């Protein structure tokens, strides 16, 4: 019941806005929803990368990331 009142009020207020502001409201509403996919939908990929490859990736990250090369600039 309360949800219907809110929707009706939103629509009434939205109808009073010019088109460009209606688009801004729509963009704002879309921004409220999380992007991406749920983690459980990714479970089908579990085990897809061989353990040895994961170890190599982890080692490369440990050795090469978060280092600053002061001569790079």
Secondary structure, 3 states (H helix, E strand, C coil): CHHHHHHHHHHHHHHHCCHHHHHHHHHHHHHCCCCCCCHHHHHHHCCCCCHHHHHHHHHHHHHHCCCCCCCCC
